[in-house]
Structure formats: C-alpha cells, structure tokens
Amino acid sequence: MDEKVAALSRGADRDSLFMQARLTLSGETEPVTVRVRNLSAGGMLAETPQRAAEGASVDVELPNVGSVRGRVVWVGEGKFGIAFERPVNPQAVRRQLVQRVEVPPHIAVLDRKPAYRRR
C-alpha cells in the first residue's frame, strides 16, 4: 500500500457526517451500501455489516465525485478504514445537487424585472 496516501488519510482533517455510498470490494461484482461516518481528502470510515480484509482493494462511488479507488487500511467490528488512491474534495461530496425546478407562470411573473421606459 502507498504509505503516502495512508499518511494523508490519517493526518487530514476529517468531516464527520452521516451519508451513504456504494462500495465494491475486490473480487465482488455487486456493490454494497455503506454508511460514511467520516471523510477526508485521503480516506473515509465505512460502517457496514459487510466484512472486508485489511489490504483489500475497493471502489467507492461518492456523490458529486464519482468512483474512487482505495484500499482497506484497518478493520474493526462492523467498520473499516479506507485510504483513497487519489485525494477527493470532501466539500464536493457533501454538496447537495440542486435541480432547477419548473416555476409556475403566475410565480415566474413576480421574478421578472419591471420594464421601465424613458420619456
């Protein structure tokens, strides 16, 4: 395992959060849903009943970032730590996607700027 990535994971500021991600362990074809308990640029803590072996390769599908490859660096009861192969932006992961909503015409009129004519 790349010690530089592991050190980045351990030493980085972590965002505590409660969100879900899809994770595929090496050798598995189907992803599992894990709870992300904390996240940093270099790694994350995943909570799941799924068992993982220290050193196993994983692919994590993170919101707003996409697929990130990593390696399991420690295993505990019902959880394990992952060091990412490349840094991610934790704020981007946390950012909610805002969709443009179709505004009804009677409300859209209120948003328009009044047209003034010069005399």
TIMI-2910 file (N, C-alpha, C, CB; in pm, 1 decimal, decimal comma, always signed):
<rs>
+----------+----------+----------+----------+----------+----------+----------+----------+----------+----------+----------+----------+------+
!      n_x !      n_y !      n_z !     ca_x !     ca_y !     ca_z !      c_x !      c_y !      c_z !     cb_x !     cb_y !     cb_z ! resn !
+----------+----------+----------+----------+----------+----------+----------+----------+----------+----------+----------+----------+------+
!    +83,7 !   -116,9 !     +0,0 !     +0,0 !     +0,0 !     +0,0 !    +89,0 !   +124,2 !     +0,0 !    -95,7 !     -0,8 !   +121,2 !  Met !
!    +41,0 !   +228,9 !    -61,3 !   +114,2 !   +353,1 !    -69,5 !   +111,1 !   +424,3 !    +65,5 !    +56,3 !   +442,6 !   -179,7 !  Asp !
!   +224,3 !   +431,3 !   +132,8 !   +231,3 !   +491,5 !   +266,6 !   +198,5 !   +639,6 !   +264,1 !   +369,2 !   +471,0 !   +326,3 !  Glu !
!   +229,0 !   +707,2 !   +152,6 !   +199,2 !   +850,0 !   +140,9 !    +47,3 !   +873,3 !   +146,1 !   +258,4 !   +907,3 !     +9,3 !  Lys !
!    -28,6 !   +788,9 !    +76,6 !   -174,9 !   +800,1 !    +77,1 !   -229,4 !   +767,1 !   +215,0 !   -237,6 !   +706,8 !    -29,0 !  Val !
!   -176,9 !   +665,1 !   +279,1 !   -222,8 !   +627,8 !   +413,5 !   -195,2 !   +740,2 !   +513,2 !   -154,2 !   +497,5 !   +460,0 !  Ala !
!    -79,6 !   +803,5 !   +504,4 !    -47,1 !   +914,1 !   +593,8 !   -139,5 !  +1031,6 !   +568,6 !    +98,8 !   +956,8 !   +576,5 !  Ala !
!   -170,2 !  +1058,2 !   +443,8 !   -263,3 !  +1165,1 !   +409,7 !   -399,6 !  +1137,2 !   +470,3 !   -274,8 !  +1181,0 !   +257,5 !  Leu !
!   -441,5 !  +1012,8 !   +463,9 !   -571,4 !   +975,0 !   +519,4 !   -575,0 !   +993,5 !   +670,4 !   -603,9 !   +830,4 !   +484,0 !  Ser !
!   -471,2 !   +951,2 !   +738,9 !   -468,0 !   +959,6 !   +885,0 !   -452,2 !  +1101,8 !   +934,6 !   -356,1 !   +874,8 !   +939,4 !  Arg !
!   -372,2 !  +1181,5 !   +865,2 !   -340,1 !  +1314,0 !   +914,4 !   -431,7 !  +1424,4 !   +866,8 !   -203,9 !  +1346,9 !   +876,8 !  Gly !
!   -521,4 !  +1396,8 !   +776,3 !   -605,2 !  +1501,4 !   +718,1 !   -722,7 !  +1535,6 !   +808,6 !   -656,0 !  +1458,3 !   +581,1 !  Ala !
!   -771,6 !  +1658,0 !   +791,7 !   -893,9 !  +1696,4 !   +861,2 !  -1006,7 !  +1608,4 !   +810,7 !   -926,7 !  +1847,5 !   +839,9 !  Asp !
!  -1085,9 !  +1560,2 !   +905,1 !  -1196,5 !  +1472,0 !   +868,3 !  -1327,5 !  +1543,9 !   +892,9 !  -1191,3 !  +1339,2 !   +947,8 !  Arg !
!  -1421,4 !  +1525,5 !   +801,1 !  -1557,2 !  +1575,5 !   +818,9 !  -1640,7 !  +1462,5 !   +874,8 !  -1617,1 !  +1629,4 !   +684,9 !  Asp !
!  -1698,5 !  +1482,1 !   +992,7 !  -1791,7 !  +1383,9 !  +1045,3 !  -1924,2 !  +1403,8 !   +974,4 !  -1807,6 !  +1396,6 !  +1200,2 !  Ser !
!  -1983,4 !  +1297,0 !   +932,5 !  -2109,2 !  +1307,5 !   +860,3 !  -2183,5 !  +1176,1 !   +866,2 !  -2085,6 !  +1348,9 !   +715,2 !  Leu !
!  -2301,9 !  +1179,0 !   +814,4 !  -2382,8 !  +1057,3 !   +805,4 !  -2443,6 !  +1055,0 !   +666,6 !  -2494,2 !  +1051,7 !   +917,2 !  Phe !
!  -2381,9 !   +979,9 !   +578,9 !  -2431,6 !   +965,8 !   +442,8 !  -2404,1 !   +823,7 !   +396,8 !  -2365,7 !  +1069,6 !   +347,0 !  Met !
!  -2454,9 !   +790,5 !   +280,9 !  -2432,3 !   +656,9 !   +227,0 !  -2351,4 !   +665,7 !    +98,7 !  -2565,7 !   +584,8 !   +201,6 !  Gln !
!  -2279,9 !   +558,0 !    +71,3 !  -2203,8 !   +545,3 !    -52,6 !  -2214,8 !   +399,9 !    -98,4 !  -2053,2 !   +588,5 !    -32,9 !  Ala !
!  -2187,5 !   +377,8 !   -223,6 !  -2185,6 !   +242,4 !   -279,1 !  -2039,0 !   +199,0 !   -287,1 !  -2256,1 !   +236,2 !   -421,6 !  Arg !
!  -2012,2 !    +78,3 !   -239,2 !  -1875,9 !    +29,2 !   -231,4 !  -1869,3 !   -110,3 !   -291,6 !  -1825,6 !    +28,5 !    -85,4 !  Leu !
!  -1769,4 !   -132,9 !   -375,2 !  -1747,6 !   -265,7 !   -433,5 !  -1611,6 !   -315,3 !   -387,5 !  -1756,3 !   -262,5 !   -590,3 !  Thr !
!  -1611,0 !   -427,4 !   -317,3 !  -1486,6 !   -489,0 !   -272,1 !  -1423,5 !   -567,2 !   -386,3 !  -1511,6 !   -581,2 !   -150,7 !  Leu !
!  -1290,4 !   -577,6 !   -385,4 !  -1222,1 !   -654,2 !   -489,1 !  -1273,5 !   -798,2 !   -488,7 !  -1068,3 !   -650,7 !   -467,8 !  Ser !
!  -1296,5 !   -851,0 !   -606,7 !  -1346,2 !   -987,4 !   -619,9 !  -1497,6 !   -997,9 !   -615,8 !  -1288,5 !  -1072,1 !   -512,3 !  Gly !
!  -1567,2 !   -890,2 !   -581,7 !  -1713,5 !   -889,8 !   -577,1 !  -1767,3 !   -820,3 !   -702,1 !  -1765,4 !   -819,2 !   -447,7 !  Glu !
!  -1885,7 !   -860,1 !   -743,8 !  -1945,7 !   -796,7 !   -862,3 !  -2053,3 !   -695,9 !   -825,1 !  -2005,0 !   -902,4 !   -954,1 !  Thr !
!  -2118,4 !   -717,6 !   -711,5 !  -2227,1 !   -629,5 !   -669,7 !  -2180,6 !   -532,0 !   -562,1 !  -2345,5 !   -711,5 !   -618,6 !  Glu !
!  -2209,6 !   -403,0 !   -579,7 !  -2174,7 !   -307,8 !   -474,6 !  -2266,1 !   -322,2 !   -353,7 !  -2181,4 !   -165,4 !   -527,9 !  Pro !
!  -2216,3 !   -280,9 !   -238,7 !  -2295,9 !   -277,5 !   -116,5 !  -2307,2 !   -132,1 !    -71,8 !  -2232,3 !   -366,8 !     -4,0 !  Val !
!  -2413,5 !   -102,2 !     +0,5 !  -2430,4 !    +31,3 !    +54,9 !  -2363,5 !    +36,5 !   +191,2 !  -2580,7 !    +69,6 !    +64,7 !  Thr !
!  -2281,2 !   +138,3 !   +210,7 !  -2212,3 !   +157,8 !   +338,8 !  -2248,9 !   +295,4 !   +394,3 !  -2057,1 !   +144,1 !   +322,1 !  Val !
!  -2240,8 !   +308,9 !   +525,9 !  -2255,8 !   +439,8 !   +588,5 !  -2118,2 !   +502,8 !   +597,0 !  -2322,1 !   +429,1 !   +730,0 !  Arg !
!  -2107,1 !   +626,3 !   +554,2 !  -1982,1 !   +700,5 !   +564,6 !  -1989,0 !   +780,2 !   +693,9 !  -1958,3 !   +794,0 !   +439,6 !  Val !
!  -1903,5 !   +747,8 !   +789,7 !  -1906,2 !   +814,0 !   +919,9 !  -1813,2 !   +934,6 !   +925,7 !  -1868,8 !   +715,9 !  +1028,5 !  Arg !
!  -1700,8 !   +927,3 !   +855,7 !  -1617,8 !  +1046,1 !   +840,5 !  -1543,3 !  +1036,3 !   +708,8 !  -1518,8 !  +1061,6 !   +959,4 !  Asn !
!  -1504,7 !  +1152,4 !   +659,9 !  -1446,1 !  +1161,0 !   +526,5 !  -1339,3 !  +1268,6 !   +526,2 !  -1554,2 !  +1190,7 !   +419,6 !  Leu !
!  -1226,8 !  +1238,1 !   +465,5 !  -1120,8 !  +1336,6 !   +446,0 !  -1076,4 !  +1327,3 !   +301,2 !  -1000,4 !  +1313,2 !   +544,4 !  Ser !
!   -986,8 !  +1413,6 !   +261,9 !   -937,4 !  +1410,8 !   +124,3 !   -869,8 !  +1276,5 !    +92,6 !   -838,7 !  +1526,8 !   +100,9 !  Ala !
!   -811,8 !  +1213,2 !   +194,0 !   -735,9 !  +1091,1 !   +170,1 !   -804,3 !   +961,0 !   +203,7 !   -613,8 !  +1097,5 !   +244,7 !  Gly !
!   -923,6 !   +966,3 !   +265,8 !   -988,4 !   +840,6 !   +300,6 !  -1120,0 !   +859,5 !   +371,8 !   -898,1 !   +758,8 !   +385,5 !  Gly !
!  -1175,9 !   +748,2 !   +419,0 !  -1305,8 !   +751,0 !   +485,5 !  -1319,8 !   +632,5 !   +579,4 !  -1419,4 !   +751,0 !   +382,6 !  Met !
!  -1415,3 !   +644,7 !   +671,6 !  -1453,2 !   +535,6 !   +758,8 !  -1587,1 !   +484,4 !   +708,4 !  -1460,3 !   +580,5 !   +909,4 !  Leu !
!  -1592,9 !   +356,7 !   +672,4 !  -1715,3 !   +293,6 !   +623,3 !  -1771,2 !   +202,4 !   +731,9 !  -1688,5 !   +213,6 !   +492,3 !  Ala !
!  -1900,8 !   +212,0 !   +752,3 !  -1968,0 !   +127,1 !   +850,3 !  -2065,5 !    +37,1 !   +774,7 !  -2042,3 !   +212,7 !   +959,8 !  Glu !
!  -2051,5 !    -93,9 !   +795,0 !  -2134,8 !   -191,0 !   +724,7 !  -2117,9 !   -328,7 !   +788,2 !  -2098,9 !   -195,6 !   +574,0 !  Thr !
!  -2220,2 !   -412,0 !   +779,1 !  -2201,7 !   -549,8 !   +826,3 !  -2114,6 !   -633,0 !   +730,3 !  -2338,3 !   -617,5 !   +844,1 !  Pro !
!  -2092,1 !   -581,1 !   +609,1 !  -2007,8 !   -649,3 !   +510,4 !  -1865,9 !   -660,7 !   +564,9 !  -2008,4 !   -573,5 !   +374,1 !  Gln !
!  -1807,1 !   -777,7 !   +555,7 !  -1671,3 !   -797,6 !   +605,8 !  -1571,0 !   -762,4 !   +496,9 !  -1650,7 !   -943,4 !   +653,7 !  Arg !
!  -1461,6 !   -703,0 !   +539,0 !  -1354,7 !   -667,2 !   +446,1 !  -1221,5 !   -707,6 !   +508,9 !  -1357,1 !   -513,8 !   +412,4 !  Ala !
!  -1128,1 !   -741,9 !   +425,6 !   -995,3 !   -780,1 !   +472,7 !   -900,5 !   -661,3 !   +459,9 !   -941,4 !   -901,8 !   +393,4 !  Ala !
!   -815,4 !   -645,0 !   +557,9 !   -714,9 !   -540,0 !   +550,1 !   -631,1 !   -560,6 !   +424,8 !   -625,5 !   -538,7 !   +676,8 !  Glu !
!   -611,7 !   -454,2 !   +348,8 !   -534,9 !   -461,5 !   +224,5 !   -620,2 !   -481,8 !   +100,7 !   -435,9 !   -571,9 !   +233,6 !  Gly !
!   -749,6 !   -511,2 !   +118,1 !   -837,9 !   -534,3 !     +2,7 !   -857,8 !   -405,7 !    -76,7 !   -974,5 !   -589,5 !    +49,1 !  Ala !
!   -864,0 !   -420,0 !   -207,8 !   -894,2 !   -306,6 !   -295,3 !  -1044,6 !   -282,8 !   -297,0 !   -841,1 !   -331,6 !   -439,4 !  Ser !
!  -1083,1 !   -156,1 !   -305,3 !  -1224,8 !   -119,8 !   -311,0 !  -1244,6 !     -8,8 !   -413,1 !  -1276,7 !    -75,7 !   -171,7 !  Val !
!  -1365,5 !     -1,1 !   -463,7 !  -1410,5 !   +111,8 !   -543,8 !  -1528,7 !   +171,5 !   -470,1 !  -1448,4 !    +69,2 !   -691,3 !  Asp !
!  -1521,1 !   +302,2 !   -442,9 !  -1627,0 !   +371,0 !   -370,1 !  -1691,0 !   +471,7 !   -464,0 !  -1572,2 !   +440,7 !   -241,3 !  Val !
!  -1822,5 !   +468,1 !   -473,3 !  -1897,7 !   +564,6 !   -553,9 !  -1944,4 !   +675,6 !   -460,2 !  -2019,9 !   +496,4 !   -628,0 !  Glu !
!  -1878,7 !   +792,3 !   -470,2 !  -1909,4 !   +905,3 !   -383,0 !  -1994,8 !  +1008,3 !   -457,1 !  -1779,6 !   +970,5 !   -331,2 !  Leu !
!  -2096,5 !  +1062,4 !   -391,4 !  -2180,4 !  +1163,8 !   -455,7 !  -2097,0 !  +1282,6 !   -502,7 !  -2289,9 !  +1211,5 !   -359,3 !  Pro !
!  -2128,3 !  +1332,1 !   -620,9 !  -2065,7 !  +1450,4 !   -681,1 !  -1919,3 !  +1432,4 !   -718,9 !  -2076,9 !  +1565,1 !   -587,4 !  Asn !
!  -1860,9 !  +1317,4 !   -688,7 !  -1719,8 !  +1292,5 !   -719,6 !  -1706,4 !  +1174,8 !   -815,2 !  -1639,5 !  +1265,8 !   -590,6 !  Val !
!  -1789,3 !  +1072,8 !   -796,2 !  -1781,4 !   +954,0 !   -880,9 !  -1702,4 !   +843,2 !   -813,7 !  -1718,5 !   +988,5 !  -1014,9 !  Gly !
!  -1650,8 !   +755,2 !   -895,1 !  -1581,0 !   +637,4 !   -844,7 !  -1438,5 !   +672,0 !   -801,3 !  -1578,5 !   +527,7 !   -951,5 !  Ser !
!  -1404,5 !   +625,3 !   -681,4 !  -1270,7 !   +646,5 !   -626,6 !  -1217,8 !   +511,4 !   -581,8 !  -1271,9 !   +749,5 !   -507,9 !  Val !
!  -1099,5 !   +479,2 !   -627,0 !  -1035,1 !   +353,5 !   -589,1 !   -960,7 !   +373,9 !   -457,7 !   -938,1 !   +303,8 !   -700,7 !  Arg !
!   -959,9 !   +269,7 !   -376,8 !   -889,2 !   +277,7 !   -249,4 !   -851,7 !   +141,0 !   -197,5 !   -973,2 !   +349,8 !   -147,1 !  Gly !
!   -800,4 !   +141,0 !    -74,7 !   -755,5 !    +17,1 !    -11,6 !   -797,2 !    +20,2 !   +134,5 !   -600,9 !     -1,3 !    -25,4 !  Arg !
!   -841,7 !    -95,0 !   +184,4 !   -879,5 !   -107,0 !   +325,4 !   -750,6 !   -105,8 !   +406,9 !   -963,9 !   -238,2 !   +352,6 !  Val !
!   -741,2 !     -9,5 !   +500,5 !   -617,6 !     +3,8 !   +578,9 !   -632,4 !    -46,0 !   +722,4 !   -573,4 !   +148,3 !   +580,6 !  Val !
!   -755,9 !    -57,4 !   +771,1 !   -779,9 !   -117,3 !   +901,9 !   -922,1 !   -170,7 !   +906,3 !   -755,8 !    -14,6 !  +1016,0 !  Trp !
!   -943,3 !   -268,3 !   +992,8 !  -1074,4 !   -331,8 !  +1005,1 !  -1111,4 !   -338,3 !  +1152,1 !  -1075,0 !   -474,1 !   +941,3 !  Val !
!  -1233,6 !   -299,9 !  +1183,6 !  -1287,6 !   -310,0 !  +1318,1 !  -1420,7 !   -382,7 !  +1312,2 !  -1303,7 !   -170,4 !  +1382,7 !  Gly !
!  -1489,5 !   -390,5 !  +1422,6 !  -1617,7 !   -459,6 !  +1425,8 !  -1725,3 !   -374,7 !  +1357,3 !  -1658,3 !   -491,7 !  +1571,3 !  Glu !
!  -1769,6 !   -420,3 !  +1241,0 !  -1874,4 !   -350,5 !  +1167,5 !  -1829,8 !   -226,8 !  +1093,1 !  -1980,9 !   -313,3 !  +1259,7 !  Gly !
!  -1699,2 !   -202,8 !  +1086,2 !  -1649,4 !    -85,5 !  +1015,7 !  -1506,4 !   -108,2 !   +969,6 !  -1657,6 !    +38,9 !  +1105,1 !  Lys !
!  -1463,2 !    -25,8 !   +874,1 !  -1325,7 !    -31,7 !   +828,4 !  -1283,8 !   +102,4 !   +768,4 !  -1308,0 !   -144,4 !   +725,9 !  Phe !
!  -1153,6 !   +125,1 !   +768,0 !  -1097,9 !   +248,7 !   +714,4 !  -1046,0 !   +227,1 !   +574,3 !   -986,7 !   +301,2 !   +804,1 !  Gly !
!  -1067,2 !   +326,0 !   +489,5 !  -1024,0 !   +318,5 !   +350,1 !   -932,2 !   +435,9 !   +320,9 !  -1145,7 !   +317,9 !   +253,1 !  Ile !
!   -817,7 !   +409,5 !   +258,8 !   -728,6 !   +513,7 !   +208,7 !   -750,8 !   +522,9 !    +58,2 !   -577,3 !   +483,3 !   +243,3 !  Ala !
!   -783,3 !   +641,4 !     +8,4 !   -806,2 !   +661,1 !   -134,9 !   -674,1 !   +666,0 !   -210,0 !   -886,2 !   +790,1 !   -159,8 !  Phe !
!   -677,0 !   +623,1 !   -335,9 !   -557,3 !   +630,4 !   -420,2 !   -530,0 !   +772,2 !   -467,7 !   -571,8 !   +538,2 !   -540,2 !  Glu !
!   -634,1 !   +854,8 !   -468,9 !   -617,8 !   +995,1 !   -507,0 !   -700,7 !  +1079,8 !   -411,6 !   -660,5 !  +1019,6 !   -656,2 !  Arg !
!   -658,5 !  +1201,8 !   -385,6 !   -736,5 !  +1287,3 !   -295,8 !   -871,6 !  +1324,2 !   -356,6 !   -658,2 !  +1414,3 !   -262,5 !  Pro !
!   -971,0 !  +1340,8 !   -271,3 !  -1103,6 !  +1387,1 !   -314,0 !  -1134,6 !  +1516,3 !   -238,5 !  -1214,6 !  +1277,6 !   -287,5 !  Val !
!  -1232,3 !  +1588,1 !   -287,2 !  -1275,9 !  +1711,3 !   -221,1 !  -1395,5 !  +1678,0 !   -132,8 !  -1312,1 !  +1822,9 !   -325,5 !  Asn !
!  -1377,7 !  +1671,5 !     -0,3 !  -1488,9 !  +1635,6 !    +88,1 !  -1607,6 !  +1731,8 !    +78,6 !  -1440,2 !  +1630,6 !   +230,5 !  Pro !
!  -1579,5 !  +1859,8 !    +53,1 !  -1688,9 !  +1955,8 !    +40,6 !  -1773,3 !  +1926,8 !    -83,8 !  -1633,7 !  +2099,1 !    +34,9 !  Gln !
!  -1709,6 !  +1880,7 !   -189,8 !  -1784,1 !  +1845,5 !   -310,9 !  -1874,4 !  +1725,2 !   -285,3 !  -1687,4 !  +1815,7 !   -427,3 !  Ala !
!  -1825,2 !  +1630,3 !   -207,5 !  -1905,0 !  +1511,3 !   -175,2 !  -2028,4 !  +1551,2 !    -95,8 !  -1821,1 !  +1408,4 !    -95,5 !  Val !
!  -2011,6 !  +1644,4 !     -3,6 !  -2121,7 !  +1686,6 !    +83,8 !  -2222,0 !  +1777,5 !    +13,8 !  -2066,6 !  +1757,4 !   +204,9 !  Arg !
!  -2178,0 !  +1844,2 !    -91,2 !  -2263,9 !  +1940,0 !   -159,7 !  -2385,7 !  +1869,5 !   -217,4 !  -2186,6 !  +2012,7 !   -270,8 !  Arg !
!  -2500,7 !  +1923,0 !   -187,9 !  -2623,2 !  +1865,9 !   -242,1 !  -2644,1 !  +1918,9 !   -382,4 !  -2745,0 !  +1898,4 !   -152,2 !  Gln !
!  -2690,9 !  +1830,3 !   -467,8 !  -2722,8 !  +1873,0 !   -603,0 !  -2855,5 !  +1945,7 !   -602,2 !  -2726,7 !  +1753,3 !   -699,7 !  Leu !
!  -2855,1 !  +2063,4 !   -657,5 !  -2977,3 !  +2141,9 !   -664,3 !  -3028,7 !  +2135,0 !   -806,9 !  -2953,5 !  +2289,7 !   -619,4 !  Val !
!  -3150,9 !  +2095,9 !   -819,4 !  -3211,5 !  +2087,6 !   -951,1 !  -3296,8 !  +2210,7 !   -974,9 !  -3295,4 !  +1959,2 !   -965,5 !  Gln !
!  -3295,3 !  +2257,4 !  -1097,9 !  -3380,1 !  +2369,3 !  -1131,6 !  -3523,3 !  +2318,1 !  -1137,6 !  -3336,9 !  +2435,5 !  -1266,3 !  Arg !
!  -3609,3 !  +2385,8 !  -1066,9 !  -3748,9 !  +2345,8 !  -1059,1 !  -3829,3 !  +2433,0 !  -1154,2 !  -3802,9 !  +2356,9 !   -913,4 !  Val !
!  -3921,7 !  +2371,7 !  -1221,0 !  -4010,0 !  +2446,5 !  -1310,1 !  -4100,3 !  +2534,5 !  -1225,6 !  -4093,9 !  +2351,0 !  -1400,5 !  Glu !
!  -4089,9 !  +2664,8 !  -1247,0 !  -4167,7 !  +2760,2 !  -1168,8 !  -4299,1 !  +2787,3 !  -1242,3 !  -4087,6 !  +2893,0 !  -1145,4 !  Val !
!  -4411,2 !  +2780,6 !  -1169,6 !  -4540,3 !  +2809,0 !  -1233,3 !  -4542,9 !  +2951,3 !  -1289,1 !  -4655,9 !  +2789,1 !  -1132,7 !  Pro !
!  -4609,5 !  +2971,7 !  -1402,2 !  -4610,1 !  +3103,9 !  -1467,4 !  -4655,8 !  +3217,3 !  -1376,4 !  -4699,0 !  +3099,9 !  -1588,4 !  Pro !
!  -4755,7 !  +3192,0 !  -1290,2 !  -4805,1 !  +3300,6 !  -1205,9 !  -4702,3 !  +3345,6 !  -1101,4 !  -4932,8 !  +3257,4 !  -1136,5 !  His !
!  -4604,2 !  +3260,9 !  -1073,2 !  -4497,0 !  +3299,1 !   -981,6 !  -4377,2 !  +3353,1 !  -1059,6 !  -4454,7 !  +3179,0 !   -894,6 !  Ile !
!  -4352,4 !  +3297,8 !  -1176,9 !  -4240,3 !  +3342,4 !  -1259,7 !  -4253,7 !  +3489,9 !  -1294,5 !  -4231,4 !  +3258,8 !  -1387,7 !  Ala !
!  -4375,8 !  +3539,0 !  -1310,0 !  -4400,3 !  +3679,4 !  -1340,9 !  -4343,1 !  +3768,3 !  -1231,1 !  -4551,0 !  +3705,6 !  -1358,2 !  Val !
!  -4349,4 !  +3724,7 !  -1108,0 !  -4300,6 !  +3803,7 !   -995,8 !  -4148,8 !  +3817,9 !   -997,0 !  -4345,1 !  +3741,4 !   -865,7 !  Leu !
!  -4081,5 !  +3725,7 !  -1061,6 !  -3936,6 !  +3726,5 !  -1065,3 !  -3881,2 !  +3817,1 !  -1175,3 !  -3885,6 !  +3586,3 !  -1084,3 !  Asp !
!  -3963,6 !  +3857,4 !  -1267,1 !  -3917,4 !  +3940,9 !  -1378,4 !  -3897,8 !  +4084,2 !  -1332,2 !  -4017,3 !  +3936,2 !  -1495,7 !  Arg !
!  -3797,9 !  +4146,1 !  -1390,2 !  -3773,1 !  +4286,6 !  -1358,2 !  -3872,9 !  +4371,2 !  -1435,7 !  -3625,7 !  +4328,0 !  -1392,2 !  Lys !
!  -3924,3 !  +4477,1 !  -1372,1 !  -4019,6 !  +4562,3 !  -1442,8 !  -3950,7 !  +4635,6 !  -1558,4 !  -4083,6 !  +4663,7 !  -1345,5 !  Pro !
!  -4023,8 !  +4650,6 !  -1663,9 !  -3973,2 !  +4721,6 !  -1780,7 !  -4005,4 !  +4870,3 !  -1765,3 !  -4034,5 !  +4664,2 !  -1912,5 !  Ala !
!  -3904,4 !  +4954,2 !  -1760,1 !  -3923,1 !  +5097,9 !  -1748,2 !  -3891,6 !  +5161,6 !  -1881,3 !  -3835,0 !  +5157,5 !  -1636,2 !  Tyr !
!  -3971,8 !  +5260,3 !  -1916,3 !  -3946,5 !  +5334,6 !  -2039,3 !  -3897,0 !  +5473,5 !  -2003,9 !  -4073,8 !  +5342,4 !  -2127,4 !  Arg !
!  -3802,9 !  +5518,8 !  -2079,1 !  -3756,0 !  +5657,2 !  -2062,7 !  -3846,3 !  +5747,8 !  -2142,2 !  -3607,7 !  +5673,7 !  -2107,9 !  Arg !
!  -3871,2 !  +5862,5 !  -2089,1 !  -3950,5 !  +5962,1 !  -2163,7 !  -3863,6 !  +6070,3 !  -2214,6 !  -4059,9 !  +6021,5 !  -2078,1 !  Arg !
+----------+----------+----------+----------+----------+----------+----------+----------+----------+----------+----------+----------+------+
</rs>
